Amino acid sequence: MKKITDIKATPETSIKLDNENYDEVQVCVEYNAIYKTVITSEDGKQLRFIYVAKQGKESPWKIISIGTGP
């Protein structure tokens, strides 16, 4: 990836992905991307659904999945 601009993220939504963690949330992120080499995505507007989770109450948030559909 060469450049990402115009990043917009929605507030987190409590949507479980695999129910194996203390807490899991989904954030929808929209952005414009410019790629060095176009392979799987074209340059321009992109939309990704990012799931983050905490294994325990005091654990840090970690990305567990990034996808193109909810």
MOPAC internal coordinates of N, CA, C and O (Angstrom, degrees):
PM7 1SCF
backbone

  N    0.0000 0     0.00 0     0.00 0    0    0    0
  C    1.4369 1     0.00 0     0.00 0    1    0    0
  C    1.5244 1   107.92 1     0.00 0    2    1    0
  O    1.2310 1   121.27 1   -42.09 1    3    2    1
  N    1.3093 1   115.18 1   137.91 1    3    2    1
  C    1.4491 1   121.35 1  -178.70 1    5    3    2
  C    1.5194 1   112.71 1   -94.73 1    6    5    3
  O    1.2310 1   120.77 1   137.26 1    7    6    5
  N    1.3481 1   116.14 1   -42.74 1    7    6    5
  C    1.4620 1   119.25 1  -174.45 1    9    7    6
  C    1.5317 1   110.35 1  -158.65 1   10    9    7
  O    1.2310 1   120.99 1   -38.25 1   11   10    9
  N    1.3471 1   115.70 1   141.75 1   11   10    9
  C    1.4688 1   122.24 1   173.35 1   13   11   10
  C    1.5192 1   107.47 1  -124.70 1   14   13   11
  O    1.2310 1   120.28 1   -47.93 1   15   14   13
  N    1.3412 1   117.08 1   132.07 1   15   14   13
  C    1.4617 1   121.66 1   178.30 1   17   15   14
  C    1.5196 1   109.73 1  -135.87 1   18   17   15
  O    1.2310 1   120.53 1    -9.07 1   19   18   17
  N    1.3087 1   116.59 1   170.93 1   19   18   17
  C    1.4679 1   123.65 1   173.89 1   21   19   18
  C    1.5278 1   112.73 1    53.27 1   22   21   19
  O    1.2310 1   120.15 1  -130.13 1   23   22   21
  N    1.3151 1   117.32 1    49.87 1   23   22   21
  C    1.4656 1   121.93 1  -178.43 1   25   23   22
  C    1.5260 1   109.98 1   -77.90 1   26   25   23
  O    1.2310 1   121.02 1   -51.92 1   27   26   25
  N    1.3351 1   115.66 1   128.08 1   27   26   25
  C    1.4674 1   122.13 1   176.54 1   29   27   26
  C    1.5257 1   107.73 1  -131.64 1   30   29   27
  O    1.2310 1   120.61 1   -49.97 1   31   30   29
  N    1.3221 1   116.43 1   130.03 1   31   30   29
  C    1.4613 1   121.20 1   178.83 1   33   31   30
  C    1.5162 1   109.70 1  -123.19 1   34   33   31
  O    1.2310 1   120.76 1   -40.75 1   35   34   33
  N    1.3313 1   116.15 1   139.25 1   35   34   33
  C    1.4565 1   121.12 1   176.07 1   37   35   34
  C    1.5266 1   109.13 1   -80.34 1   38   37   35
  O    1.2310 1   119.91 1   -20.26 1   39   38   37
  N    1.3211 1   117.78 1   159.74 1   39   38   37
  C    1.4690 1   119.25 1   171.56 1   41   39   38
  C    1.5377 1   109.16 1   -60.62 1   42   41   39
  O    1.2310 1   120.76 1   -29.08 1   43   42   41
  N    1.3270 1   116.16 1   150.92 1   43   42   41
  C    1.4624 1   119.27 1  -178.48 1   45   43   42
  C    1.5241 1   111.50 1   -64.51 1   46   45   43
  O    1.2310 1   121.66 1   -32.51 1   47   46   45
  N    1.3189 1   114.42 1   147.49 1   47   46   45
  C    1.4561 1   122.60 1   177.65 1   49   47   46
  C    1.5183 1   107.67 1  -121.08 1   50   49   47
  O    1.2310 1   120.07 1   -45.73 1   51   50   49
  N    1.3126 1   117.47 1   134.27 1   51   50   49
  C    1.4609 1   121.12 1  -179.37 1   53   51   50
  C    1.5336 1   109.61 1   -77.09 1   54   53   51
  O    1.2310 1   121.14 1   -94.32 1   55   54   53
  N    1.3111 1   115.43 1    85.68 1   55   54   53
  C    1.4661 1   122.45 1   178.24 1   57   55   54
  C    1.5217 1   106.78 1  -122.26 1   58   57   55
  O    1.2310 1   120.23 1   -60.99 1   59   58   57
  N    1.3115 1   117.16 1   119.01 1   59   58   57
  C    1.4597 1   121.72 1  -178.25 1   61   59   58
  C    1.5214 1   110.39 1   -77.83 1   62   61   59
  O    1.2310 1   120.70 1   -42.67 1   63   62   61
  N    1.3263 1   116.26 1   137.33 1   63   62   61
  C    1.4575 1   121.35 1   176.41 1   65   63   62
  C    1.5157 1   110.40 1   -97.40 1   66   65   63
  O    1.2310 1   120.44 1   129.29 1   67   66   65
  N    1.3328 1   116.77 1   -50.71 1   67   66   65
  C    1.4693 1   118.70 1  -178.60 1   69   67   66
  C    1.5233 1   114.57 1  -133.05 1   70   69   67
  O    1.2310 1   119.81 1  -175.88 1   71   70   69
  N    1.3404 1   117.96 1     4.12 1   71   70   69
  C    1.4743 1   122.74 1   175.30 1   73   71   70
  C    1.5238 1   114.27 1    52.62 1   74   73   71
  O    1.2310 1   119.81 1  -150.60 1   75   74   73
  N    1.3294 1   117.96 1    29.40 1   75   74   73
  C    1.4587 1   120.54 1   179.53 1   77   75   74
  C    1.5302 1   112.23 1  -108.86 1   78   77   75
  O    1.2310 1   120.37 1  -176.59 1   79   78   77
  N    1.3236 1   116.89 1     3.41 1   79   78   77
  C    1.4585 1   120.75 1  -174.65 1   81   79   78
  C    1.5222 1   111.55 1  -120.03 1   82   81   79
  O    1.2310 1   120.97 1   -14.74 1   83   82   81
  N    1.3351 1   115.75 1   165.26 1   83   82   81
  C    1.4564 1   121.80 1   177.15 1   85   83   82
  C    1.5256 1   110.20 1   -61.23 1   86   85   83
  O    1.2310 1   120.37 1   136.66 1   87   86   85
  N    1.3367 1   116.89 1   -43.34 1   87   86   85
  C    1.4556 1   121.55 1   179.39 1   89   87   86
  C    1.5221 1   108.73 1  -148.19 1   90   89   87
  O    1.2310 1   120.13 1   -37.36 1   91   90   89
  N    1.3284 1   117.36 1   142.64 1   91   90   89
  C    1.4587 1   122.85 1   177.89 1   93   91   90
  C    1.5193 1   108.36 1  -139.41 1   94   93   91
  O    1.2310 1   120.50 1   -43.33 1   95   94   93
  N    1.3348 1   116.65 1   136.67 1   95   94   93
  C    1.4603 1   120.86 1   177.60 1   97   95   94
  C    1.5274 1   109.81 1  -137.43 1   98   97   95
  O    1.2310 1   121.79 1   -20.25 1   99   98   97
  N    1.3266 1   114.17 1   159.75 1   99   98   97
  C    1.4664 1   120.83 1   177.18 1  101   99   98
  C    1.5307 1   108.77 1  -116.54 1  102  101   99
  O    1.2310 1   120.75 1   -40.69 1  103  102  101
  N    1.3231 1   116.18 1   139.31 1  103  102  101
  C    1.4568 1   122.51 1   174.80 1  105  103  102
  C    1.5209 1   106.88 1  -126.69 1  106  105  103
  O    1.2310 1   120.39 1   -48.27 1  107  106  105
  N    1.3198 1   116.85 1   131.73 1  107  106  105
  C    1.4581 1   121.77 1   176.63 1  109  107  106
  C    1.5239 1   107.65 1   -95.88 1  110  109  107
  O    1.2310 1   120.61 1   -54.32 1  111  110  109
  N    1.3336 1   116.43 1   125.68 1  111  110  109
  C    1.4572 1   121.83 1  -177.21 1  113  111  110
  C    1.5272 1   109.52 1  -120.45 1  114  113  111
  O    1.2310 1   121.12 1   -50.24 1  115  114  113
  N    1.3276 1   115.47 1   129.76 1  115  114  113
  C    1.4592 1   121.92 1   177.18 1  117  115  114
  C    1.5220 1   107.85 1  -117.65 1  118  117  115
  O    1.2310 1   120.11 1   -42.51 1  119  118  117
  N    1.3296 1   117.40 1   137.49 1  119  118  117
  C    1.4626 1   120.91 1  -177.76 1  121  119  118
  C    1.5224 1   110.13 1  -158.55 1  122  121  119
  O    1.2310 1   120.93 1   -15.30 1  123  122  121
  N    1.3141 1   115.82 1   164.70 1  123  122  121
  C    1.4596 1   121.85 1   173.09 1  125  123  122
  C    1.5172 1   107.53 1  -103.12 1  126  125  123
  O    1.2310 1   120.88 1   -46.65 1  127  126  125
  N    1.3334 1   115.92 1   133.35 1  127  126  125
  C    1.4562 1   120.69 1  -177.23 1  129  127  126
  C    1.5214 1   110.96 1  -124.81 1  130  129  127
  O    1.2310 1   121.66 1   -35.31 1  131  130  129
  N    1.3169 1   114.42 1   144.69 1  131  130  129
  C    1.4551 1   121.44 1   170.97 1  133  131  130
  C    1.5276 1   105.77 1  -123.47 1  134  133  131
  O    1.2310 1   120.99 1   -58.40 1  135  134  133
  N    1.3211 1   115.72 1   121.60 1  135  134  133
  C    1.4580 1   121.60 1  -176.15 1  137  135  134
  C    1.5235 1   111.31 1   -98.08 1  138  137  135
  O    1.2310 1   120.55 1   -30.96 1  139  138  137
  N    1.3447 1   116.55 1   149.04 1  139  138  137
  C    1.4651 1   121.48 1   174.41 1  141  139  138
  C    1.5278 1   108.91 1   -64.52 1  142  141  139
  O    1.2310 1   121.38 1   129.51 1  143  142  141
  N    1.3185 1   114.96 1   -50.49 1  143  142  141
  C    1.4606 1   122.11 1   178.97 1  145  143  142
  C    1.5174 1   107.45 1  -131.91 1  146  145  143
  O    1.2310 1   120.50 1   -53.95 1  147  146  145
  N    1.3115 1   116.64 1   126.05 1  147  146  145
  C    1.4594 1   120.55 1   179.85 1  149  147  146
  C    1.5255 1   108.61 1   -79.67 1  150  149  147
  O    1.2310 1   120.89 1   -61.77 1  151  150  149
  N    1.3577 1   115.91 1   118.23 1  151  150  149
  C    1.4615 1   120.50 1   179.85 1  153  151  150
  C    1.5298 1   109.78 1  -120.92 1  154  153  151
  O    1.2310 1   120.40 1   119.14 1  155  154  153
  N    1.3246 1   116.83 1   -60.86 1  155  154  153
  C    1.4618 1   119.75 1  -176.87 1  157  155  154
  C    1.5171 1   114.04 1  -113.32 1  158  157  155
  O    1.2310 1   119.67 1   162.27 1  159  158  157
  N    1.3308 1   118.24 1   -17.73 1  159  158  157
  C    1.4614 1   122.36 1  -179.99 1  161  159  158
  C    1.5135 1   109.22 1  -132.63 1  162  161  159
  O    1.2310 1   120.83 1   -37.09 1  163  162  161
  N    1.3171 1   116.02 1   142.91 1  163  162  161
  C    1.4510 1   121.37 1   176.31 1  165  163  162
  C    1.5250 1   109.89 1   -80.73 1  166  165  163
  O    1.2310 1   120.26 1   -22.38 1  167  166  165
  N    1.3320 1   117.11 1   157.62 1  167  166  165
  C    1.4569 1   121.46 1   172.19 1  169  167  166
  C    1.5257 1   108.60 1   -59.81 1  170  169  167
  O    1.2310 1   120.03 1   -28.72 1  171  170  169
  N    1.3292 1   117.54 1   151.28 1  171  170  169
  C    1.4540 1   121.70 1   175.30 1  173  171  170
  C    1.5106 1   112.98 1   118.50 1  174  173  171
  O    1.2310 1   121.41 1    22.29 1  175  174  173
  N    1.3135 1   114.92 1  -157.71 1  175  174  173
  C    1.4648 1   122.54 1  -174.55 1  177  175  174
  C    1.5269 1   111.33 1   -62.58 1  178  177  175
  O    1.2310 1   121.07 1   -48.63 1  179  178  177
  N    1.3373 1   115.56 1   131.37 1  179  178  177
  C    1.4658 1   122.78 1   179.96 1  181  179  178
  C    1.5287 1   108.90 1  -127.72 1  182  181  179
  O    1.2310 1   120.61 1   -27.28 1  183  182  181
  N    1.3129 1   116.44 1   152.72 1  183  182  181
  C    1.4638 1   122.18 1   177.19 1  185  183  182
  C    1.5220 1   108.07 1  -136.18 1  186  185  183
  O    1.2310 1   120.56 1   -53.05 1  187  186  185
  N    1.3274 1   116.53 1   126.95 1  187  186  185
  C    1.4573 1   121.28 1   179.34 1  189  187  186
  C    1.5236 1   109.57 1  -133.21 1  190  189  187
  O    1.2310 1   121.07 1   -33.64 1  191  190  189
  N    1.3191 1   115.55 1   146.36 1  191  190  189
  C    1.4522 1   122.78 1   174.41 1  193  191  190
  C    1.5212 1   106.81 1  -106.71 1  194  193  191
  O    1.2310 1   120.84 1   -62.11 1  195  194  193
  N    1.3171 1   116.01 1   117.89 1  195  194  193
  C    1.4590 1   121.49 1  -175.69 1  197  195  194
  C    1.5221 1   108.88 1  -110.84 1  198  197  195
  O    1.2310 1   120.82 1   -54.75 1  199  198  197
  N    1.3150 1   116.03 1   125.25 1  199  198  197
  C    1.4624 1   122.04 1   176.41 1  201  199  198
  C    1.5199 1   108.29 1  -102.39 1  202  201  199
  O    1.2310 1   120.90 1   -50.17 1  203  202  201
  N    1.3316 1   115.89 1   129.83 1  203  202  201
  C    1.4575 1   120.99 1   174.54 1  205  203  202
  C    1.5254 1   108.64 1  -123.00 1  206  205  203
  O    1.2310 1   121.04 1   -28.57 1  207  206  205
  N    1.3274 1   115.61 1   151.43 1  207  206  205
  C    1.4629 1   119.75 1  -175.46 1  209  207  206
  C    1.5201 1   111.36 1  -145.10 1  210  209  207
  O    1.2310 1   121.75 1   -22.38 1  211  210  209
  N    1.3384 1   114.26 1   157.62 1  211  210  209
  C    1.4617 1   122.94 1   172.51 1  213  211  210
  C    1.5222 1   106.09 1  -118.06 1  214  213  211
  O    1.2310 1   120.05 1   -50.72 1  215  214  213
  N    1.3300 1   117.51 1   129.28 1  215  214  213
  C    1.4633 1   120.07 1   178.86 1  217  215  214
  C    1.5198 1   111.66 1   -72.37 1  218  217  215
  O    1.2310 1   120.43 1   147.13 1  219  218  217
  N    1.3179 1   116.78 1   -32.87 1  219  218  217
  C    1.4590 1   122.08 1   178.90 1  221  219  218
  C    1.5176 1   109.69 1  -141.13 1  222  221  219
  O    1.2310 1   120.69 1    -7.96 1  223  222  221
  N    1.3228 1   116.28 1   172.04 1  223  222  221
  C    1.4596 1   121.16 1  -176.37 1  225  223  222
  C    1.5319 1   112.21 1   -56.37 1  226  225  223
  O    1.2310 1   119.70 1   140.33 1  227  226  225
  N    1.3202 1   118.17 1   -39.67 1  227  226  225
  C    1.4650 1   122.89 1  -177.43 1  229  227  226
  C    1.5300 1   113.05 1   -97.27 1  230  229  227
  O    1.2310 1   119.42 1  -177.88 1  231  230  229
  N    1.3026 1   118.71 1     2.12 1  231  230  229
  C    1.4708 1   122.61 1  -178.70 1  233  231  230
  C    1.5204 1   111.13 1   -72.56 1  234  233  231
  O    1.2310 1   120.31 1   -25.47 1  235  234  233
  N    1.3418 1   117.01 1   154.53 1  235  234  233
  C    1.4653 1   119.85 1   175.17 1  237  235  234
  C    1.5342 1   110.13 1   -75.77 1  238  237  235
  O    1.2310 1   120.78 1   -22.08 1  239  238  237
  N    1.3342 1   116.12 1   157.92 1  239  238  237
  C    1.4574 1   121.00 1   174.74 1  241  239  238
  C    1.5263 1   108.26 1   -73.45 1  242  241  239
  O    1.2310 1   120.54 1   -41.66 1  243  242  241
  N    1.3347 1   116.58 1   138.34 1  243  242  241
  C    1.4630 1   122.37 1   177.71 1  245  243  242
  C    1.5259 1   109.13 1  -135.52 1  246  245  243
  O    1.2310 1   120.91 1   -36.27 1  247  246  245
  N    1.3183 1   115.86 1   143.73 1  247  246  245
  C    1.4698 1   120.74 1   176.21 1  249  247  246
  C    1.5190 1   107.86 1   -71.34 1  250  249  247
  O    1.2310 1   120.36 1   -51.24 1  251  250  249
  N    1.3504 1   116.92 1   128.76 1  251  250  249
  C    1.4547 1   120.55 1   177.50 1  253  251  250
  C    1.5251 1   112.69 1  -111.99 1  254  253  251
  O    1.2310 1   120.38 1   164.77 1  255  254  253
  N    1.3458 1   116.89 1   -15.23 1  255  254  253
  C    1.4612 1   119.54 1   179.22 1  257  255  254
  C    1.5139 1   110.31 1  -165.68 1  258  257  255
  O    1.2310 1   120.89 1   -36.59 1  259  258  257
  N    1.3330 1   115.90 1   143.41 1  259  258  257
  C    1.4564 1   122.80 1   172.00 1  261  259  258
  C    1.5228 1   106.68 1  -131.55 1  262  261  259
  O    1.2310 1   120.66 1   -56.50 1  263  262  261
  N    1.3304 1   116.34 1   123.50 1  263  262  261
  C    1.4516 1   119.19 1  -177.79 1  265  263  262
  C    1.5145 1   112.42 1  -143.67 1  266  265  263
  O    1.2310 1   120.94 1    -1.88 1  267  266  265
  N    1.3336 1   115.82 1   178.12 1  267  266  265
  C    1.4508 1   121.27 1  -178.61 1  269  267  266
  C    1.5098 1   112.90 1  -104.40 1  270  269  267
  O    1.2310 1   119.88 1  -179.74 1  271  270  269
  N    1.3203 1   117.84 1     0.26 1  271  270  269
  C    1.4640 1   120.98 1   177.55 1  273  271  270
  C    1.5142 1   110.51 1  -138.59 1  274  273  271
  O    1.2310 1   120.45 1   -25.98 1  275  274  273
  N    1.3258 1   116.75 1   154.02 1  275  274  273
  C    1.4711 1   119.52 1  -177.46 1  277  275  274
  C    1.5181 1   113.44 1   -69.02 1  278  277  275
  O    1.2310 1   120.10 1   180.00 1  279  278  277

